[in-house]
Amino acid sequence: MAKDLRDRGRIEFELKFTGSPAHLAALPACDFVAAVAPQGGGWERLSSAYYDTMDGALAAHGLSLRLREEAEGLVQAVKARGPDAASRIELEISLARAADFPLATGDEDIDRLIADCGDRIRPLAKTVVDRWAAVIPFKGAEIELAVDLGSAEAVDGEGRIYSGSIAEVELELVSGEPAAVFDFARLLIANAPLRLSTTTKLEAALALLPGTDRVGKAERLDLDPEMTGGEVLAMSLSACAMRASALQSALVDYRRAEGVHQMRVVLRRLRAMERIYRRYLKSNEIADLAARAKIFATSLGPARDWDVFLGETLPPALEADYAPERFYALKAKAEAKRAEGWARATAVISSPDFTRFLIDLTAAGSLQRWRTGAKTKLERPVIEFAPRALDRALKKTFRTADEVKGVVDLAARHPLRIALKKLRYPVQLFRDLYPKDRRKPYMSALSGLQDAFGAVNDAVVAQHLADEAAAGGGETAMRAAGFISGYKAAEAREAAKKIDAAFAAFEKMTPFWRD
């Protein structure tokens, strides 16, 4: 339904940023804004209410319904995500009076959906913001710079209200080329401490409700077999940009361990995209993004490793019969190491470099400059493109397996674990092109192999971390580390026993993308 809205609605092209209310309140009067907007801007108050059913019937179709009070009167808007991370589709209608809400939009499907919801539609959230806005001429384009400062409220099923602040900057293209918005955004973040955001005001308000999952799940791509390989790449880049942007808060503001984990996952997924497509591209744009993603992911590594050590490795040891009191000093040292890792992780994700990376990644999905000079094979339907990409990844995996076959040392098998991970990403990307019953056995076998290799790798890493935590802690700490290394080594040996037989069976399976 969101796709149908594109034909009737207006497409907004904008980038949104968040920051502290204090920093954003000072932005309209700062020297940078005075230089780019010499004519100044103006303030207005905007009050908006967002409607849906309690079970999110509109949201399930990718839509939001808003009623806003503006200087000109009441405006109803139906919104949906656009074709990329920087686009929104909006269908606006002016209302003479509030009693007319919701007014028919003229889109039969949307009007039928709203009518079917009937009196179940209710206000779920409200925002009130003071907006300062100025139109800025920049590189042949006109861009509206808007600063929104205010509050959001969300209502739960019992009628309880939860409140929070709103502090956002929006850059909306009024006229000209979208590239100008990205160029201005890079200039803006060099002059203000901002974080790129793809979260709507409605989503931000609903996130105030208790029990909100701050990490969430990555949305699966809605692939059409008739899409081209290039279209899938553009969609994947936008999806990575949106996911990484959404995870910043979970990592920096809420310090969720799963936030670090999922940020590393999305950065690895971007690198997997680059591997799949590099042979078709002349441009180095995506290769550069992948290289930067690797640096960021590496910076998050210590936080993730110590999270796993303290959350999964140590608890069984503390419950063991082997003098658990000996582990407390080791645990304290590990906690300090984790704190160091998290300090590094939050500094990196909060940095202007990471914000610039997200702007560049969003631009890659939106502007698609990497298409210049690309091979024509990129324009094949994805249903033809995917099997070739998957076969190449599988061939590399089997070649790596041959290189480590017969190797006893568990650490020496690490290259095969990496090869399997590199295979899994394209498999996950293209899986929905094939029937579930056809792909499920193959993906289950691949997942089982990865779990076995993961157990071996976790054991090896745990032994190194135990030794690092014990360093300088005396004989007691060293003995505790030795105990951990011993039982993790035993776990690794048990996991390793399953690998050879499981991989032999996997090699004999017919890949689901082959007829």
C-alpha positions in Angstrom: 0.0 0.0 0.0 2.9 2.3 0.7 4.1 1.7 -2.8 0.7 2.8 -4.2 1.0 6.1 -2.3 4.0 7.1 -4.3 1.8 7.6 -7.4 -0.5 10.1 -5.6 1.6 11.6 -2.8 4.3 14.2 -2.7 7.8 12.8 -2.1 9.7 14.7 0.5 13.5 14.5 0.4 15.0 15.2 3.7 17.7 14.3 6.2 17.0 14.5 9.9 19.4 14.9 12.8 19.0 14.8 16.6 21.0 16.5 19.3 20.8 17.9 22.8 18.0 20.5 23.3 20.6 23.0 24.6 22.8 22.7 21.5 19.8 22.9 19.1 18.3 25.9 20.9 21.6 27.8 20.2 21.7 26.7 16.5 19.5 29.4 14.9 21.7 32.2 16.4 25.1 30.6 15.7 27.6 32.1 13.3 27.3 29.2 10.9 23.5 29.7 10.4 24.0 33.4 10.2 26.4 32.8 7.3 24.3 30.4 5.3 21.0 32.1 6.0 21.7 35.8 6.1 18.0 36.6 5.7 17.3 34.9 8.9 14.3 32.6 9.7 11.2 32.6 11.8 9.5 30.7 14.6 6.1 28.9 14.7 4.4 26.4 16.9 3.2 23.1 15.5 0.9 20.7 17.4 0.4 17.3 15.9 -1.7 14.2 16.9 -0.9 10.8 15.5 -3.7 8.2 15.0 -3.8 4.4 14.6 -5.5 1.4 16.2 -4.0 0.0 19.4 -2.7 -3.0 17.4 -1.1 -0.8 14.8 -3.3 -1.6 11.8 -2.0 1.5 9.8 1.6 0.9 10.8 1.3 -2.7 9.6 0.7 -1.3 6.1 3.6 1.1 6.4 1.4 4.2 7.0 1.0 6.9 9.6 -2.0 9.2 10.0 -1.4 12.7 11.4 -3.5 15.7 12.2 -1.5 18.9 12.6 -2.5 22.4 13.7 -0.7 25.0 11.6 -1.1 28.8 11.1 -3.2 28.1 8.0 -5.5 25.7 9.8 -5.8 21.9 10.3 -3.9 19.6 7.9 -4.3 15.9 7.7 -1.4 13.9 6.4 -0.9 10.2 5.5 2.8 9.3 5.3 4.8 6.3 4.3 8.5 5.6 3.8 9.9 6.5 0.4 12.1 4.5 -2.0 15.2 5.3 0.0 16.3 6.3 3.5 16.1 10.0 2.7 12.6 10.0 1.2 9.1 10.1 2.7 5.8 10.0 0.8 3.2 12.4 2.0 -0.5 12.9 1.1 -1.8 16.1 2.7 -5.4 17.5 2.8 -6.6 20.7 4.5 -9.5 20.3 6.9 -12.1 23.0 7.6 -12.8 21.6 11.1 -11.6 18.8 13.4 -14.9 17.0 13.1 -14.1 16.2 9.5 -11.1 14.0 10.5 -10.3 11.6 9.1 -11.2 12.9 5.6 -11.1 10.7 2.5 -7.7 10.9 0.8 -8.8 9.9 -2.7 -6.8 6.8 -2.5 -9.2 3.9 -2.5 -7.0 1.4 -0.7 -6.0 3.8 2.1 -9.6 5.1 2.5 -10.9 1.5 2.7 -8.2 0.7 5.4 -9.1 3.7 7.5 -12.8 3.0 7.1 -12.3 -0.7 8.2 -10.5 0.5 11.3 -13.6 2.6 12.2 -13.8 3.8 15.7 -10.8 1.7 16.7 -8.6 4.6 15.4 -7.6 6.7 18.3 -4.8 9.2 19.1 -1.7 7.3 20.2 0.8 10.1 20.3 1.1 13.9 20.3 3.9 16.3 19.7 4.2 20.0 20.3 7.2 21.7 18.9 8.5 25.2 18.4 10.0 25.3 14.9 12.6 27.7 13.6 13.0 27.5 9.9 14.9 29.3 7.1 15.3 28.5 3.4 19.0 28.4 2.5 20.3 28.7 -1.1 23.0 26.2 -1.6 24.8 24.9 -4.7 21.9 25.8 -7.0 19.3 24.3 -4.6 17.0 25.6 -2.0 17.0 23.7 1.4 14.8 24.4 4.3 16.7 24.2 7.6 14.3 23.6 10.4 15.0 23.3 14.1 12.3 21.5 16.2 12.3 21.9 20.0 9.5 20.6 22.1 7.9 17.5 23.6 6.2 14.2 22.7 3.6 12.2 24.5 2.5 8.6 24.0 -0.6 6.9 25.4 -0.7 3.3 26.4 -3.7 0.9 26.4 -4.6 2.0 30.0 -4.7 5.7 29.1 -1.4 6.4 30.9 0.7 9.2 29.3 4.5 9.0 28.9 6.4 12.2 27.9 9.8 13.0 26.5 11.7 15.8 24.7 12.1 16.4 21.0 15.2 18.1 19.6 15.6 17.7 15.9 17.1 19.4 12.9 15.5 18.7 9.4 17.0 19.5 6.1 14.3 19.3 3.4 14.9 19.9 -0.3 12.6 22.7 -1.5 14.1 22.8 -5.1 17.1 21.6 -6.9 19.1 18.4 -6.8 19.2 16.0 -3.8 23.0 15.9 -3.8 22.9 19.4 -2.4 21.2 18.2 0.8 23.9 15.7 1.5 26.7 18.3 0.8 25.0 20.8 3.2 24.5 18.1 5.8 28.3 17.4 5.8 28.9 21.1 6.3 26.3 21.3 9.1 27.7 18.4 11.2 31.1 20.1 11.0 29.6 23.0 12.8 27.1 21.3 15.2 27.2 18.1 17.4 24.4 16.2 15.6 23.5 12.6 15.0 21.8 11.4 11.8 18.4 9.9 12.5 15.8 8.1 10.5 13.3 7.9 13.3 10.0 9.7 12.8 8.4 11.8 15.5 5.7 9.2 15.8 8.2 6.4 16.3 10.1 8.6 18.8 6.9 9.2 20.8 5.9 5.5 20.8 9.4 4.6 22.0 8.6 6.4 25.3 6.2 3.6 26.2 7.5 1.1 28.8 8.9 -2.2 27.4 10.1 -0.6 24.2 12.7 -2.7 22.5 15.5 -0.2 22.0 17.4 -2.5 19.6 14.6 -3.8 17.5 15.0 -6.1 14.5 16.3 -5.4 11.0 13.6 -5.2 8.4 13.8 -7.8 5.7 14.0 -6.4 2.2 10.9 -6.8 0.1 12.5 -8.2 -3.0 10.7 -8.5 -6.3 12.2 -11.1 -8.7 11.9 -8.6 -11.5 14.0 -6.0 -9.7 17.5 -5.6 -11.1 20.7 -6.4 -9.2 21.4 -2.7 -9.1 18.0 -1.9 -7.5 18.6 -4.5 -4.8 22.0 -3.0 -4.1 20.4 0.5 -3.7 17.7 -0.9 -1.5 20.3 -2.8 0.6 22.5 0.3 1.1 19.4 2.3 2.3 18.4 -0.5 4.6 21.9 -0.6 6.1 21.9 3.2 6.6 18.5 3.1 8.3 19.4 0.2 10.6 22.8 1.7 11.6 21.1 5.1 12.3 18.4 3.5 14.4 21.0 1.5 16.5 22.9 4.6 17.6 20.6 5.3 20.5 20.5 1.7 21.7 24.3 1.8 21.9 25.1 5.4 23.0 22.1 6.4 25.1 20.9 3.1 26.5 24.2 1.1 26.4 22.4 -2.1 25.3 24.9 -5.0 24.7 22.7 -6.2 21.9 23.1 -2.7 20.3 26.8 -3.2 19.9 26.2 -6.7 18.5 23.7 -5.6 16.0 25.7 -2.6 14.9 28.6 -4.9 14.1 26.1 -7.1 12.2 24.9 -4.3 10.0 28.5 -3.1 9.3 29.4 -6.6 8.3 26.3 -6.8 6.1 27.5 -3.6 4.3 30.9 -5.2 3.7 29.2 -8.3 2.4 27.3 -6.2 -0.1 30.5 -4.7 -1.4 32.0 -8.2 -1.9 28.9 -9.3 -3.9 28.9 -6.3 -6.2 32.5 -5.2 -6.5 33.1 -7.0 -9.8 30.3 -5.0 -11.4 31.3 -1.5 -10.2 33.9 0.9 -11.6 33.3 3.4 -8.8 35.1 3.0 -5.5 32.3 4.6 -3.5 31.0 1.4 -1.9 34.5 0.0 -1.4 35.4 3.1 0.5 32.2 2.7 2.7 33.0 -0.9 3.3 36.6 0.0 4.4 35.3 2.6 6.8 32.7 0.1 8.1 35.5 -2.4 8.9 37.3 0.3 11.0 34.1 1.1 13.0 33.3 -2.6 13.5 36.8 -3.3 14.8 36.5 -0.4 17.3 33.3 -2.1 18.7 35.1 -5.5 19.0 36.4 -5.1 22.6 33.0 -4.0 24.0 31.3 -7.0 22.3 34.0 -9.5 23.4 33.8 -8.4 27.1 30.0 -8.4 27.0 30.0 -12.0 25.9 32.7 -13.0 28.4 30.8 -11.4 31.4 27.4 -12.4 30.2 28.0 -15.9 29.0 31.4 -17.2 30.0 31.7 -16.2 33.7 28.2 -17.0 35.0 28.6 -20.8 34.7 32.0 -20.5 36.3 30.6 -18.6 39.3 28.0 -21.3 39.8 30.7 -24.1 39.7 31.9 -25.9 42.7 35.5 -24.7 42.1 35.9 -21.9 44.7 33.7 -19.2 43.1 35.2 -16.6 45.4 38.3 -16.8 43.3 36.5 -15.4 40.3 35.4 -12.1 41.9 38.7 -10.3 41.4 38.8 -11.7 37.8 35.3 -10.4 37.2 36.1 -7.0 38.6 39.1 -6.7 36.2 36.9 -7.9 33.3 34.3 -5.3 34.2 36.9 -2.6 34.0 38.0 -3.9 30.6 34.4 -3.9 29.4 34.0 -0.3 30.6 37.1 0.7 28.6 35.7 -1.1 25.5 32.3 0.6 25.9 33.9 4.0 26.3 35.7 3.5 23.0 32.5 2.2 21.4 30.3 5.1 22.4 33.0 7.6 21.5 33.3 6.1 18.0 29.5 5.9 17.3 29.1 9.5 18.7 31.9 10.9 16.6 31.4 13.2 13.6 33.3 10.6 11.6 30.5 8.1 12.1 27.8 10.7 11.4 29.6 11.5 8.2 29.8 7.8 7.3 26.0 7.5 7.8 25.4 10.5 5.6 27.7 9.0 2.9 26.0 5.6 3.2 22.5 7.2 2.9 23.7 9.2 -0.1 25.0 6.0 -1.8 21.5 4.4 -1.5 19.7 7.6 -2.6 21.9 9.1 -5.3 23.4 5.8 -6.7 26.4 7.5 -8.2 28.1 4.1 -8.1 26.1 3.2 -11.2 28.4 5.4 -13.3 30.5 3.0 -15.4 29.0 -0.1 -13.9 28.7 -3.3 -16.0 25.5 -3.9 -17.7 25.1 -7.2 -15.8 24.1 -5.1 -12.9 20.8 -4.5 -14.7 19.9 -8.2 -14.9 16.8 -9.2 -13.0 17.8 -10.2 -9.5 16.4 -13.7 -10.0 19.2 -14.2 -12.6 21.8 -12.2 -10.7 21.4 -13.9 -7.4 22.4 -17.5 -8.4 25.7 -16.4 -9.8 26.5 -14.4 -6.7 25.6 -17.2 -4.5 27.5 -19.8 -6.5 30.7 -17.6 -6.2 30.3 -17.3 -2.5 29.8 -21.1 -2.1 32.8 -21.8 -4.3 35.0 -19.7 -2.1 33.7 -21.4 1.0 34.5 -24.9 -0.4 37.9 -23.7 -1.5 38.7 -22.5 2.1 37.4 -25.8 3.5 39.9 -27.7 1.3 42.7 -25.5 2.6 42.0 -26.4 6.3 40.8 -30.0 5.8 42.6 -32.3 8.2 43.8 -29.4 10.4 43.6 -30.4 14.1 44.3 -27.0 15.6 41.0 -25.4 16.3 42.2 -21.8 15.9 43.6 -22.7 12.4 40.0 -23.5 11.3 39.0 -19.9 11.8 39.2 -19.0 8.1 36.5 -21.5 7.4 34.3 -19.9 10.0 34.8 -16.5 8.3 34.1 -18.0 4.9 30.8 -19.5 6.2 29.8 -16.0 7.5 30.6 -14.5 4.2 28.3 -17.1 2.6 25.5 -16.5 5.0 25.1 -12.8 4.2 24.3 -13.2 0.5 22.1 -16.2 1.3 20.1 -14.1 3.7 19.9 -11.3 1.2 18.5 -13.3 -1.6 16.5 -16.0 0.4 13.1 -14.5 -0.1 13.4 -14.9 -3.9 12.9 -18.7 -3.2 10.1 -20.7 -1.5 10.5 -21.1 2.2 10.2 -24.9 2.1 12.9 -25.1 -0.5 15.4 -22.9 1.3 14.8 -23.9 4.9 16.8 -27.2 5.1 19.8 -25.6 3.5 19.7 -22.5 5.7 19.2 -24.6 8.8 22.3 -26.6 8.0 24.3 -23.5 7.3 23.1 -22.0 10.6 24.0 -25.1 12.5 27.5 -25.1 11.1 27.9 -21.4 12.0 26.8 -22.2 15.6 29.3 -25.0 15.9 32.2 -22.8 14.6 30.9 -19.9 16.8 31.1 -22.1 19.9 34.7 -23.0 19.0 35.6 -19.3 18.4 33.9 -18.2 21.6 35.9 -20.7 23.6 39.2 -19.5 22.0 38.4 -15.9 22.6 37.2 -16.6 26.2 40.6 -18.2 27.0 42.5 -15.1 25.7 40.2 -12.7 27.7 40.5 -14.8 30.9 44.3 -14.5 30.6 44.1 -10.8 29.9 41.8 -10.2 32.9 44.1 -12.2 35.2 47.2 -10.4 34.2 48.8 -8.7 37.2 46.1 -10.2 39.5 48.4 -12.7 41.2 48.2 -16.5 41.6 44.5 -16.6 42.6 43.4 -14.8 39.4 45.7 -16.9 37.3 44.2 -20.1 38.7 40.7 -18.8 38.0 41.7 -17.9 34.5 43.1 -21.4 34.1 39.9 -23.0 35.3 37.9 -21.0 32.7 40.4 -21.9 29.9 40.1 -25.5 30.8 36.4 -25.8 30.7 36.1 -23.6 27.6 38.7 -25.8 25.9 36.5 -28.8 26.7 33.5 -27.1 25.2 35.5 -26.2 22.1 36.5 -29.9 21.6 32.9 -31.0 22.0 31.7 -28.5 19.4 34.6 -29.4 17.1 33.5 -33.0 17.0 30.3 -32.0 15.3 31.9 -29.8 12.6 33.5 -32.4 10.2 30.4 -34.5 9.9 28.1 -31.5 9.6 30.2 -29.9 6.9 30.5 -33.1 5.0 26.7 -33.3 5.0 26.4 -29.6 4.0 28.7 -30.1 1.0 26.4 -32.8 -0.3 23.3 -30.6 -0.2 21.9 -29.1 -3.3 21.8 -25.3 -2.9 18.2 -24.0 -2.9 19.0 -21.5 -5.6 19.8 -24.2 -8.1 17.0 -26.0 -10.0 
